[in-house]
Each structure stands twice: as C-alpha cells, then as structure tokens.
Amino acid sequence: MSFNTFGKIFRFTTWGESHGPAIGCVVDGCPPNIDLSEKNIQMDMNRRRPGQSKFTSQRKESDKVEILSGVFKGKTTGTPIAMIIYNNDARSKDYETIKKKFRPGHADYTYFIKYGIRDYRGGGRQSARETAARVAAGAIAKIVLNKLIGKKFKVVGAVVQLGLLACNKNNWNEKQIRKNPFFCPDQKSVKLWEKYLLSVRKVGSSCGAVIELRASGVPAGLGAPIYSKLDSDLASALMSINAVKGVNIGAGMNVAFLSGEKNSDEIRNVAGKVKFKSNNAGGILGGISSGQEIIASFAVKPTSSILNSRETIDDNKRNTKISIRGRHDPCVGIRAVPISEAMMTCVLLDHYLLNRGQCG
C-alpha cells in the first residue's frame, strides 16, 4: 500500500517525481455535467508555480496542465479526469555532489530507510513539486462547489506570519493578498517582509511561516461524528502538505488559555437566523460544520535546503557535512497558500458529496 490517493468520494491520485518527465493526477468521483476546461484549472496553477518573484525558487516551470480524459465537449462525464503537467526546467546536475548525502530536515534519510532506494534529484516523490497536481485537483473541486453551492462559496488563504514577523490580521484585505508576492493580507507588512526575507536569503538561510485559511459559504451539517470529522479530515489534509508541522482549527492551541466563558461561541436567534457571537471553534462543532466561516491555520517549517553548511551522514552512515546549492525557496510557506486552498476545497467537496449521499 503506497497511499497516493486522497479522499473518499471525491478522490484524486497524484503521480510523478520532481525531476521526472512529468507529474499529474487522476481525479475520480467528480459529478458529471460540470463545465470544465484547462483554462479554468490554469488560473489556480499560475498562482502556485515557481519563479514568479525573487522570493521563491527560480525554477522556471509553466505548470501548464493538459486534460487527458473525463471531459467531453467542455463538460465532465463522471469518469476519471486525468491531467498531466510536464517538467521543463529540472536541473538534476545540481544534486550530483550531494547524491550520497542525506539532507538534514528533509525526508532523504527516512525514505532510504523505508524503501532502500531514493531519487536524490530534488527529492523525487518527496519534493513539493508533487503539490502542483493537488492544485489541479483543487481547481476542479472549487468549480464543482461553485456549481453545487453557488458563488458565495470561496476559500481564501494568506500568509499571516513570515518567520518572526506576524502581520496585523485586523488589516485583512482579500484583494491585497493577490497583489503581493507573499500572499500577505496586510499591506503595511509587505515592505517589512520583503526586507526581512532578502536578509534571510543573503545569509544563506531560510525561515518558516504561518498560513491561515478562511472558507465562507459552507453549509451547516458537513462532516460526520467520531471517525470522519470535518476538522480531523481537514487537519490530515493540511498535514499532508510538505513541511507542515502543526495545524490549528479556529482558536486551536490557544483554547488552552481561555476560560469556558470566553471559549464558548454563544448562539442567538437574530431575525429568524442563527447567529454566533464568536468563532473560536473555527466553524466546526463535534466534527460538523456550523455554517460559520471555517478557519484553519498551519505552521510551515523553514526550508531545509540551505546554503549554510550542516552536519549529516552519507548512505554508508559516515559523518560528513553538506551545503545545498541550486534553486530553493527561502520560505516554502509562501507557495503553500494555493496548495492549502486546494486541499481544503477538496475536503469540503468530499464531505459535501458524503453528506448528500447520506442525508439527501
């Protein structure tokens, strides 16, 4: 069992390696008669692709997606949708000098221990290059949910902390997120972040990040008690993204510091509509959506591929040192924004279809 498939009803299987000829995915469980074109998917692919600014990897990939099956005359047929994304700018020679060494912080060592073989070219399957296929699947999920729920449904992600610098979330501006290379919702933080990340890159290091996701227009009732909770599936989806080390739903870890009075999201009837006075639960109660905005955040560790020399071992367990050159993100959290939006959207569609199947 290799576990390359995600989801229950709306499912996708990704394939391919960082320096292979191509990557891609097969989406199964997509409802039929949904308008779908490569152009629709490409809009989301363009937000994730590398080389768009000096703050991300300079690997130049167009990330152009090609649909191979499951669409006829511009509509989904209900059959598997296969998509392929060709790799055009892999530089395997960058890894020749370190191919026998295990990069600290990477999955090199654990992959080798598990399988007895590893693709050292950019990490092969463990590379974040795989996530481009997830974004393609997420784009389809978004189109389907906009059809089933309506245009009121949307998922928006943003970087709310870059290394040591947090932005002011009170200044959250959705339009601003798409106007800067950091996916930052606070315009006042952009210049400071730019200076900070350039200094990090200059000294050959990297930094982590915190990303926040907000999903609006999600109906109440999605999710199931006990073993298919919406928040547990969402946390699992976000933890599956490369370099993610922690996930919060709503107030998350901070609930430990609240009293029962402050944590409880009081409920009122306002003109015949159910209203909550706060949202510490992040829009999910007992594993089921409450109809509030669903809020999740997660922490991404600093990029492990750094220029500064670190101690490690080689594949013969001999002590050595390693310095990683080539093209790497000084903060992988930046490009995690569209990836996390895709994963959240896939989870929400999966639970929407599950709920429709059981409850009508």
C-alpha positions, 0 to 999 in steps of 0.5 A: 500500500503506497497511499497516493490517493486522497479522499473518499468520494471525491478522490484524486491520485497524484503521480510523478517525481520532481525531476521526472518527465512529468507529474499529474493526477487522476481525479475520480468521483467528480459529478458529471455535467460540470463545465470544465476546461484547462483554462479554468484549472490554469488560473489556480496553477499560475498562482502556485508555480515557481519563479514568479518573484525573487522570493521563491525558487527560480525554477522556471516551470509553466505548470501548464496542465493538459486534460487527458480524459473525463471531459467531453465537449467542455463538460465532465462525464463522471469518469476519471479526469486525468491531467498531466503537467510536464517538467521543463526546467529540472536541473538534476546536475545540481544534486550530483555532489550531494547524491550520497548525502542525506539532507538534514530536515528533509525526508532523504534519510527516512525514505532510504530507510523505508524503501532502500532506494531514493531519487536524490534529484530534488527529492523525487516523490518527496519534493513539493513539486508533487503539490502542483497536481493537488492544485489541479485537483483543487481547481476542479473541486472549487468549480464543482462547489461553485456549481453545487453551492453557488458563488458565495462559496470561496476559500481564501488563504494568506500568509499571516506570519513570515518567520518572526514577523506576524502581520496585523490580521485586523488589516485583512484585505482579500484583494491585497493578498493577490497583489503581493508576492507573499500572499500577505493580507496586510499591506503595511507588512509587505515592505517589512517582509520583503526586507526581512526575507532578502536578509534571510536569503543573503545569509544563506538561510531560510525561515518558516511561516504561518498560513491561515485559511478562511472558507465562507459559504459552507453549509451547516451539517458537513462532516460526520461524528467520531471517525470522519470529522470535518476538522480531523479530515481537514487537519490530515489534509493540511498535514499532508502538505510538505513541511507542515508541522502543526495545524490549528482549527479556529482558536486551536492551541490557544483554547488552552488559555481561555476560560469556558466563558470566553471559549464558548461561541454563544448562539442567538436567534437574530431575525429568524437566523442563527447567529454566533457571537464568536468563532473560536471553534473555527466553524466546526462543532463535534466534527460538523460544520456550523455554517460559520466561516471555517478557519484553519491555520498551519505552521510551515517549517523553514526550508531545509535546503540551505546554503549554510553548511550542516552536519549529516551522514552519507548512505554508508552512515559516515559523518560528513557535512553538506551545503545545498546549492541550486534553486530553493525557496527561502520560505516554502510557506509562501507557495503553500497558500494555493496548495492549502486552498486546494486541499481544503476545497477538496475536503469540503467537496468530499464531505459535501458529496458524503453528506448528500449521499447520506442525508439527501 
